[in-house]
Amino acid sequence: MSVRPAPVVAIILAAALATTVGMAAAAQRADRGKPMVVEADRPGTVDLQRQVVVFNGNVVITQGTMVLRAERVELRELPDGYRTASAIGTASHPATWRQQRDDSGETLEGRAERIEYDGRSDTLRFIGASSVRRLRNGTVADEITGGTIVWDNTSEVFAVEGGSATPANPGGRVRVVLSPPAEVASAPANAPAAPSAPLTPSRSLGAGR
């Protein structure tokens, strides 16, 4: 069944994405209670029998500080009540996600050819030419690049593995760049270092659970 984005579609989409876009304990928890706005260039589809909602064409989903952009977004409700979502981009126009961290003035952002959310495992997976960055006052502090990057919301750990070579990463290697905390970077050489909690990478997918 094909329909234009209408209130009923927005309601179904909001219900399906309520936990999806409010992911990450380190991200803005208040976003979960904010209104959700969905925009797309083309009509959406709702399959009530399969419990699938699809939007196509420059899809933009916002909720509080969270912004998700993709060419296509697919949402499913599983028989056990958990939800999954896929934001699909292309090599030239990847899917992107951006959200502020709680009370830190920092922002997390990621991009990949495909971004998948699994409600059962509470993970966000970036697939294909993936990168995740932590920005501090608009400046990149930490950056992880690889073929696949998985954010585990439960353990707050990023797992990364290599992928195929790209112009930006000819060797297809995993790359992690971690900057010192702002307090350390600006402190005198003889000043004691302050504790910090930057992004936590893991070399193997599924690690840290």
ABEGO torsion letter per residue (X at the ends): XBBBBBAAAAAAAAAAAAAAAABEAABBAAAAABBBBBBBABBBBBBAAAGBBBBBGGBBBBBEABBBBBABBBBBBBAAGBBBBBBBBBAABBBBBBBBBBGAGBBBBBBBABBBBBAAAGBBBBBEGBBBBBBBGGBBABBBBEABBBBBAAAGBBBBBBBBBBAABAAGBBBBBBBBBAAAAABBAABBBBBBBBBBBBABBGBGX
